[in-house]
Amino acid sequence: MTEPRTHEVQIVAASPDEIKALLGVHGDLPAGGEVPIADGVTLSGLRLTRSSGFEGTQYVLEALVSVATSVSSAVLAAWLIDKLRGRRGVAASLDGQEVRPADLDGA
């Protein structure tokens, strides 16, 4: 059996509810806990922090994404980019690289 692959993810949004909507999570984001977000995909080691600055308050979710199969980070990034489409003010990075909807569009 293939070992799960783990990737680091960071999502920045104006509220925890925006982050939950992006990920399709309907419950809490428990600190240090696990949340399933798709078949075979789990967020773990959740850390949600609040940051205030000149552009207002932002919430940052940092977590590990475990994928049950040997999915490449490019496929996971494409899934995350699809989730970001149409969401203003929400940013994400995967394994330290920013992902944006334009990355799939070739722009």
Disulfide bonds with the S-S distance in Angstrom:
none
